[in-house]
């Protein structure tokens, strides 16, 4: 499996080059983006974050003290805005109580402690938690998503019945625990999933066509 994952990474890198994920001017912005991007288009998230920055409101304290209804109104473009307003509030309350609004302090925490803490915050699931860990805090926690499963399953590398945690561990057990590698690999898989490995796949021009070859 180690060799297959390396081949997969190499093929995607050759096809797409570096992806430069995750966009954001600060760790807090990246963390909020990870929460808001659930079930929506990233362009909508980027628009909301840009507007908050322009208003000087992209601050943990300001957003935490903002009335929930007001925050929901500002989050309307991202969809599920009332739910997401609550999730943002939940995260920011945890952030203040546990880490005194310091992303640097959070980043210094051990991964084995920090990941369960994030997962205990209502509304933050494994994919969001790992996105915050990997992209905002630069902790080596691999992010998997629907694209990852679909790609590996279609190429017969994983079975249909596989949990998020099992798929995450597959990557983490067979790859070196390197943040830049994890970031780039995840971003490349998303790129492939969006452009080629769709629900109705575009296999004819896919960089993984006929891969892996019989051994």
Backbone bond lengths (Angstrom), bond angles and torsions (degrees), N, CA, C in turn:
res aa  C-N    CA-C-N  psi(-1)  N-CA   C-N-CA  omega(-1)  CA-C   N-CA-C  phi
1 X - - - 1.463 - - 1.525 111.36 -
2 X 1.322 117.00 -36.48 1.461 119.64 179.13 1.534 111.14 -56.95
3 X 1.349 115.98 -44.97 1.462 120.04 -179.22 1.527 111.51 -66.30
4 X 1.329 115.92 -39.02 1.464 119.64 -179.94 1.528 111.15 -65.38
5 X 1.318 117.01 -41.94 1.463 119.60 178.59 1.521 111.16 -65.58
6 X 1.328 116.49 -36.73 1.462 119.18 177.25 1.526 110.72 -66.06
7 X 1.325 116.48 -41.62 1.467 120.54 176.82 1.524 110.70 -61.40
8 X 1.328 115.50 -42.95 1.464 120.57 -179.79 1.529 110.10 -60.19
9 X 1.317 116.03 -47.41 1.463 120.43 179.29 1.531 110.83 -60.53
10 X 1.316 116.24 -46.23 1.472 120.35 -177.48 1.522 111.20 -61.85
11 X 1.319 116.55 -42.41 1.462 119.63 -179.08 1.533 111.18 -65.41
12 X 1.315 116.77 -41.27 1.460 119.90 -179.79 1.530 110.89 -69.59
13 X 1.331 116.43 -38.28 1.468 119.81 177.85 1.529 110.53 -63.10
14 X 1.327 115.80 -43.18 1.464 119.67 179.91 1.527 111.16 -65.05
15 X 1.324 116.39 -34.51 1.465 120.42 -177.76 1.526 112.69 -77.47
16 X 1.338 116.81 -38.66 1.465 119.90 -169.60 1.530 114.76 -117.37
17 X 1.329 117.73 -23.18 1.454 119.73 -175.38 1.519 111.82 73.59
18 X 1.331 117.08 -176.45 1.473 120.46 -177.11 1.523 111.79 -66.02
19 X 1.325 115.40 142.57 1.462 120.70 -175.30 1.532 113.73 -99.53
20 X 1.330 117.68 -21.91 1.457 120.37 176.59 1.513 115.34 64.62
21 X 1.335 116.01 35.94 1.468 119.81 177.28 1.522 109.57 -84.09
22 X 1.310 123.17 155.94 1.466 128.86 0.86 1.511 106.56 -105.21
23 X 1.328 121.53 137.37 1.465 120.84 179.84 1.522 111.65 -66.28
24 X 1.332 115.75 140.35 1.462 120.73 178.80 1.507 110.12 161.89
25 X 1.322 116.68 143.77 1.458 121.34 -177.92 1.521 112.93 -89.17
26 X 1.324 117.63 -10.92 1.457 120.94 -179.00 1.519 109.30 -152.39
27 X 1.335 117.94 157.95 1.469 119.96 176.71 1.533 112.55 -57.84
28 X 1.329 117.34 -37.47 1.462 119.19 179.23 1.522 110.62 -64.46
29 X 1.318 117.19 -42.25 1.465 120.06 178.61 1.525 110.72 -61.05
30 X 1.324 117.08 -40.86 1.466 120.78 178.33 1.522 110.34 -63.79
31 X 1.330 117.00 -43.95 1.460 120.53 179.75 1.521 111.30 -62.22
32 X 1.322 117.44 -44.93 1.464 120.44 178.30 1.525 110.77 -63.97
33 X 1.334 116.62 -38.92 1.460 119.90 176.86 1.517 112.12 -60.35
34 X 1.342 116.54 -38.47 1.465 120.26 179.25 1.524 111.21 -64.12
35 X 1.322 116.67 -35.44 1.469 120.45 178.47 1.522 110.86 -72.87
36 X 1.325 116.79 -41.98 1.464 120.87 -173.64 1.521 113.50 -77.47
37 X 1.336 117.60 -23.67 1.461 119.65 -172.60 1.526 113.47 -79.21
38 X 1.318 118.11 -3.63 1.461 120.30 178.34 1.537 110.19 -61.43
39 X 1.319 115.29 125.39 1.472 122.35 174.92 1.529 113.33 57.93
40 X 1.324 116.41 38.02 1.461 118.33 177.09 1.517 109.90 -153.13
41 X 1.322 115.69 171.71 1.454 122.39 178.38 1.521 109.30 -83.58
42 X 1.348 116.13 136.36 1.460 119.26 -177.53 1.527 112.35 -60.63
43 X 1.303 118.28 -31.35 1.466 120.36 179.76 1.523 111.16 -58.11
44 X 1.321 116.90 -37.43 1.462 120.14 178.62 1.523 111.21 -67.71
45 X 1.328 115.79 -39.28 1.465 120.32 178.12 1.523 109.87 -64.45
46 X 1.328 116.26 -46.36 1.465 120.78 -179.60 1.527 110.75 -59.14
47 X 1.325 116.18 -39.01 1.474 120.24 178.99 1.520 111.17 -62.20
48 X 1.329 116.40 -45.85 1.465 120.70 -178.95 1.526 110.70 -64.51
49 X 1.328 117.40 -45.39 1.455 120.66 -179.69 1.532 110.97 -63.41
50 X 1.325 116.22 -38.91 1.470 120.38 178.44 1.525 110.66 -62.42
51 X 1.320 116.87 -43.71 1.459 120.66 -179.86 1.526 111.32 -64.81
52 X 1.329 116.55 -40.48 1.467 119.74 178.06 1.522 110.88 -63.86
53 X 1.337 116.04 -41.30 1.469 119.48 178.74 1.523 110.92 -63.58
54 X 1.310 116.45 -43.80 1.468 120.01 -177.99 1.523 111.84 -63.35
55 X 1.324 116.04 -29.08 1.466 120.76 178.79 1.528 112.26 -87.56
56 X 1.329 116.62 -2.84 1.460 119.91 -176.81 1.513 112.79 72.39
57 X 1.329 117.12 22.06 1.469 121.69 -175.15 1.523 113.31 -103.00
58 X 1.340 117.56 0.44 1.457 119.21 -178.91 1.527 109.08 -83.79
59 X 1.305 114.05 69.59 1.458 123.58 -176.73 1.514 108.05 -137.11
60 X 1.319 116.79 138.68 1.466 119.78 -179.74 1.520 111.04 -58.73
61 X 1.315 116.92 -44.15 1.464 120.11 -177.90 1.534 111.15 -66.58
62 X 1.330 116.29 -46.47 1.466 119.51 -177.92 1.523 110.92 -62.94
63 X 1.305 117.72 -45.19 1.464 120.78 -178.61 1.526 111.10 -68.82
64 X 1.315 116.82 -35.51 1.463 119.69 179.76 1.529 110.89 -68.00
65 X 1.341 116.50 -37.75 1.464 120.39 -177.90 1.531 112.30 -84.60
66 X 1.316 117.31 -12.66 1.463 120.68 179.41 1.535 109.53 -67.62
67 X 1.340 118.56 134.83 1.462 119.80 176.26 1.531 110.82 -53.57
68 X 1.314 115.98 140.71 1.462 120.16 -176.42 1.518 111.87 -58.11
69 X 1.317 117.09 -39.00 1.467 120.11 179.43 1.529 111.04 -63.67
70 X 1.327 116.93 -37.61 1.457 120.85 178.48 1.521 110.71 -68.18
71 X 1.329 116.73 -43.05 1.463 120.50 177.82 1.527 109.95 -62.29
72 X 1.326 117.35 -43.54 1.460 120.73 178.96 1.520 110.81 -58.94
73 X 1.328 117.01 -40.80 1.468 120.79 179.39 1.526 110.49 -60.04
74 X 1.332 116.20 -41.96 1.454 120.34 -179.32 1.530 112.02 -70.22
75 X 1.318 115.82 -25.37 1.467 120.17 -178.50 1.527 112.97 -91.09
76 X 1.302 117.60 2.96 1.473 121.19 -174.83 1.535 113.37 -50.18
77 X 1.347 120.61 -41.91 1.468 119.45 -177.72 1.527 114.71 -61.61
78 X 1.335 118.78 -20.18 1.470 119.43 -175.93 1.525 112.65 -87.66
79 X 1.333 117.74 -4.54 1.449 119.90 -179.83 1.520 111.61 77.08
80 X 1.333 115.81 156.68 1.475 121.13 -177.54 1.532 109.78 46.88
81 X 1.331 115.04 39.36 1.464 119.71 -167.09 1.526 113.27 -66.30
82 X 1.325 118.12 -30.57 1.458 118.90 178.05 1.529 111.04 -70.20
83 X 1.320 115.40 -42.74 1.467 120.18 177.28 1.523 110.21 -63.24
84 X 1.329 115.98 -44.03 1.464 119.55 -177.35 1.521 112.01 -69.59
85 X 1.321 117.31 -31.87 1.459 119.53 174.58 1.522 110.30 -61.39
86 X 1.320 116.86 -41.89 1.471 120.63 177.86 1.526 110.46 -64.80
87 X 1.323 117.03 -40.41 1.467 120.05 -179.48 1.522 111.07 -65.73
88 X 1.317 116.60 -41.77 1.461 119.99 177.03 1.521 110.05 -61.51
89 X 1.329 117.20 -44.63 1.459 121.60 178.50 1.534 110.85 -60.80
90 X 1.313 116.74 -43.16 1.467 120.47 179.78 1.522 110.81 -60.76
91 X 1.334 115.85 -44.46 1.461 119.54 179.54 1.520 111.09 -64.51
92 X 1.319 117.06 -44.07 1.458 120.35 -176.56 1.521 111.92 -69.08
93 X 1.323 117.68 -30.96 1.463 120.52 174.39 1.522 110.28 -66.53
94 X 1.319 116.35 -46.80 1.470 120.78 175.17 1.531 110.65 -58.90
95 X 1.320 116.32 -44.06 1.464 122.91 -177.87 1.534 110.87 -58.87
96 X 1.327 116.39 -42.18 1.460 120.46 179.88 1.525 111.59 -72.13
97 X 1.323 116.36 -46.58 1.456 120.32 -174.86 1.525 112.87 -69.32
98 X 1.319 116.09 -37.01 1.474 119.55 -174.11 1.532 111.97 -95.09
99 X 1.331 117.66 -34.90 1.469 119.75 -172.65 1.526 113.59 -128.11
100 X 1.342 116.99 13.11 1.467 121.78 174.26 1.534 112.30 50.86
101 X 1.326 115.44 40.93 1.469 122.52 177.44 1.524 113.01 60.72
102 X 1.324 117.51 30.41 1.468 120.84 -179.91 1.524 110.33 -115.87
103 X 1.329 116.00 109.43 1.462 119.24 175.52 1.526 110.58 -66.98
104 X 1.329 116.76 -30.65 1.461 120.02 178.17 1.525 110.58 -64.35
105 X 1.333 116.66 -41.51 1.463 120.01 178.00 1.529 110.49 -65.25
106 X 1.327 115.90 -40.26 1.463 118.99 178.34 1.525 110.99 -63.68
107 X 1.325 116.72 -40.36 1.463 120.84 -178.51 1.523 111.97 -65.64
108 X 1.323 117.57 -24.68 1.471 120.65 179.62 1.521 112.45 -79.84
109 X 1.320 116.99 -13.15 1.463 120.34 -179.78 1.524 110.85 -71.07
110 X 1.330 116.57 147.56 1.467 120.83 178.25 1.526 109.92 -64.82
111 X 1.330 115.40 140.94 1.463 121.17 -179.85 1.528 111.12 -56.80
112 X 1.335 117.44 -39.79 1.457 121.79 -176.84 1.527 112.02 -64.69
113 X 1.326 116.74 -23.31 1.463 121.68 176.70 1.518 110.46 -91.95
114 X 1.310 115.76 -43.84 1.457 121.28 -171.35 1.527 112.76 -69.21
115 X 1.331 117.61 -40.86 1.469 118.51 -177.49 1.531 111.88 -62.04
116 X 1.347 119.26 -48.44 1.473 118.02 175.98 1.525 112.97 -61.17
117 X 1.330 117.55 -33.36 1.461 119.64 177.10 1.523 110.76 -61.98
118 X 1.325 116.98 -46.97 1.460 120.23 179.85 1.529 111.10 -63.24
119 X 1.316 116.17 -40.63 1.463 119.97 -179.16 1.528 111.94 -67.65
120 X 1.321 116.51 -19.42 1.471 119.84 178.59 1.522 111.81 -80.54
121 X 1.343 117.60 -12.83 1.461 121.17 178.62 1.528 108.94 -76.94
122 X 1.305 117.17 125.07 1.460 121.23 -176.73 1.521 110.69 -59.26
123 X 1.326 115.93 126.02 1.460 121.38 178.18 1.510 114.26 97.95
124 X 1.337 117.73 -7.82 1.468 120.42 178.15 1.528 108.47 -104.69
125 X 1.326 115.57 111.56 1.448 121.57 178.77 1.512 111.20 -95.66
126 X 1.328 117.24 -177.50 1.469 120.55 -175.50 1.521 114.61 -58.15
127 X 1.336 118.31 -44.20 1.463 119.34 -177.63 1.527 111.72 -65.02
128 X 1.322 116.58 -42.04 1.465 120.18 178.09 1.525 110.56 -66.39
129 X 1.327 116.86 -44.32 1.465 120.41 179.85 1.526 110.76 -59.94
130 X 1.322 116.45 -45.33 1.462 119.53 -178.57 1.521 111.63 -69.20
131 X 1.328 117.45 -31.91 1.466 120.29 175.94 1.530 110.67 -65.34
132 X 1.326 116.08 -42.29 1.469 120.01 176.84 1.522 109.95 -63.43
133 X 1.320 116.37 -45.67 1.467 120.60 -179.03 1.514 111.64 -60.89
134 X 1.321 116.42 -47.91 1.464 120.63 -172.37 1.528 112.23 -75.74
135 X 1.330 116.92 -46.41 1.467 119.72 -170.87 1.530 113.94 -94.62
136 X 1.333 117.52 -34.30 1.464 119.58 -179.24 1.516 112.12 -89.78
137 X 1.341 116.22 -35.90 1.465 120.47 -173.26 1.521 113.30 -109.88
138 X 1.320 117.09 -4.91 1.468 122.75 177.88 1.530 111.90 55.82
139 X 1.328 113.95 44.68 1.465 121.58 174.92 1.529 107.80 -103.20
140 X 1.345 118.53 140.62 1.467 120.99 -175.81 1.531 112.98 -77.55
141 X 1.324 115.31 77.91 1.463 121.55 177.21 1.525 107.36 -126.26
142 X 1.325 117.39 110.91 1.464 120.52 -172.92 1.525 110.85 -69.81
143 X 1.325 115.57 137.20 1.464 122.52 178.54 1.523 108.89 -97.94
144 X 1.311 116.45 126.59 1.467 119.82 172.17 1.521 108.16 -119.72
145 X 1.314 115.48 156.94 1.458 120.41 -178.85 1.521 109.04 -150.88
146 X 1.324 115.70 -169.87 1.465 119.81 -178.16 1.522 111.53 -62.13
147 X 1.320 117.22 -35.45 1.466 120.39 178.07 1.534 110.35 -61.84
148 X 1.333 115.92 -46.04 1.467 120.70 -178.38 1.522 110.65 -57.62
149 X 1.323 115.86 -49.19 1.467 119.30 -178.57 1.524 111.00 -63.53
150 X 1.323 116.65 -45.42 1.465 120.18 -177.10 1.528 111.03 -60.44
151 X 1.330 117.14 -44.38 1.466 121.37 -178.27 1.515 110.70 -64.35
152 X 1.327 116.89 -49.99 1.464 119.59 -176.77 1.522 111.86 -68.58
153 X 1.333 116.63 -34.62 1.453 119.78 179.24 1.526 111.45 -69.28
154 X 1.319 116.91 -42.00 1.460 119.89 -179.51 1.523 112.12 -66.70
155 X 1.321 116.30 -26.23 1.464 119.76 177.40 1.522 111.95 -97.28
156 X 1.332 114.62 15.72 1.468 123.39 172.09 1.531 112.81 59.03
157 X 1.320 115.36 36.33 1.460 119.84 175.94 1.517 112.06 -96.96
158 X 1.326 117.29 -21.56 1.465 121.03 177.30 1.520 108.43 -138.08
159 X 1.330 117.66 153.28 1.464 120.96 178.89 1.524 111.09 -77.54
160 X 1.332 115.69 167.79 1.462 120.03 179.91 1.521 111.71 -65.43
161 X 1.327 116.57 -39.36 1.464 120.38 -178.95 1.526 109.39 -90.28
162 X 1.318 115.29 91.56 1.460 120.16 179.38 1.519 108.75 -144.60
163 X 1.325 116.34 131.39 1.457 120.39 -177.23 1.521 110.97 -81.99
164 X 1.326 114.76 166.57 1.462 120.16 175.91 1.523 109.70 -55.53
165 X 1.313 116.48 -49.48 1.461 119.85 -174.58 1.527 111.79 -65.80
166 X 1.313 117.42 -36.51 1.468 120.30 177.53 1.529 110.76 -63.83
167 X 1.329 116.70 -42.35 1.461 119.97 -179.23 1.530 110.31 -69.14
168 X 1.328 116.81 -40.09 1.469 120.49 177.06 1.526 110.47 -60.48
169 X 1.323 116.47 -44.66 1.465 120.23 -179.08 1.520 111.85 -66.04
170 X 1.319 117.69 -31.54 1.455 120.37 177.93 1.523 110.31 -58.69
171 X 1.331 116.26 -44.71 1.466 119.67 178.28 1.522 111.14 -68.86
172 X 1.315 116.59 -43.95 1.460 119.60 -173.21 1.525 112.45 -71.76
173 X 1.320 116.69 -26.79 1.461 119.86 179.05 1.523 112.39 -80.30
174 X 1.337 117.11 -20.71 1.462 119.88 -174.75 1.525 114.21 -114.86
175 X 1.319 116.44 2.18 1.457 120.44 177.36 1.522 109.57 -123.29
176 X 1.321 117.97 149.58 1.462 119.32 172.85 1.523 110.35 -63.76
177 X 1.325 116.77 145.41 1.472 121.69 -175.99 1.522 109.54 -78.22
178 X 1.335 116.34 72.35 1.457 122.70 -176.80 1.526 109.36 -118.02
179 X 1.320 116.12 120.42 1.462 121.12 -176.70 1.530 112.70 -57.41
180 X 1.353 119.72 -49.40 1.476 118.30 -179.90 1.531 112.88 -59.18
181 X 1.327 117.31 -38.29 1.466 120.89 178.00 1.514 110.40 -64.19
182 X 1.324 117.98 -47.48 1.461 121.35 -179.87 1.529 110.68 -60.98
183 X 1.325 116.27 -43.15 1.470 119.55 -179.50 1.517 111.10 -62.34
184 X 1.309 116.21 -48.16 1.463 120.06 -175.80 1.522 111.13 -68.32
185 X 1.322 117.22 -41.13 1.464 120.93 -178.63 1.530 110.03 -62.01
186 X 1.317 116.24 -48.29 1.466 119.60 179.37 1.521 111.33 -59.94
187 X 1.341 116.65 -45.19 1.462 120.37 -179.14 1.524 111.71 -63.43
188 X 1.309 117.17 -38.42 1.466 120.80 178.79 1.527 111.41 -66.49
189 X 1.320 116.77 -38.96 1.461 120.30 177.77 1.530 110.52 -64.56
190 X 1.335 116.56 -39.65 1.468 119.91 177.07 1.526 110.22 -63.33
191 X 1.314 116.30 -43.04 1.477 120.18 178.88 1.529 110.40 -59.52
192 X 1.323 117.06 -46.00 1.467 120.21 179.08 1.519 110.83 -62.97
193 X 1.339 116.32 -42.89 1.458 120.00 -178.94 1.511 112.97 -63.44
194 X 1.318 117.28 -37.90 1.457 120.74 -179.11 1.521 112.60 -73.27
195 X 1.339 116.39 -36.74 1.462 119.25 -172.32 1.534 113.41 -94.28
196 X 1.327 116.82 -31.55 1.466 118.59 -173.47 1.534 113.40 -128.13
197 X 1.328 117.49 -50.26 1.473 119.61 -173.01 1.519 110.03 -88.83
198 X 1.320 114.37 61.54 1.454 121.91 179.60 1.525 110.11 -83.92
199 X 1.337 118.17 172.73 1.468 118.97 173.42 1.528 112.21 -51.72
200 X 1.353 115.23 -39.47 1.474 120.40 168.90 1.524 106.01 -106.37
201 X 1.323 117.20 96.95 1.475 120.41 -167.77 1.523 113.63 -69.78
202 X 1.339 113.98 152.69 1.460 122.28 173.57 1.526 107.28 -107.92
203 X 1.305 115.59 78.08 1.468 120.13 -170.86 1.533 113.56 -77.51
204 X 1.318 117.54 -26.22 1.455 119.30 -169.41 1.526 113.39 -62.66
205 X 1.345 117.70 -31.46 1.468 120.56 -179.68 1.529 112.50 -113.29
206 X 1.295 116.32 9.88 1.467 121.08 -176.70 1.531 110.68 -67.02
207 X 1.327 118.50 136.12 1.473 120.01 177.74 1.515 113.68 -65.39
208 X 1.334 117.32 -11.98 1.469 120.43 178.08 1.526 112.30 -102.13
209 X 1.331 117.06 12.85 1.454 120.03 178.47 1.529 109.50 -57.84
210 X 1.354 115.99 129.26 1.465 124.75 -179.70 1.530 112.63 67.87
211 X 1.335 117.13 17.45 1.467 119.65 175.63 1.523 109.07 -111.68
212 X 1.351 118.51 141.96 1.476 125.99 -1.77 1.522 110.77 -81.13
213 X 1.304 114.92 151.24 1.456 120.30 177.99 1.527 109.70 -75.51
214 X 1.343 116.65 149.84 1.474 120.14 178.00 1.535 110.15 -55.91
215 X 1.317 115.54 140.21 1.466 119.99 -178.58 1.514 110.84 -112.24
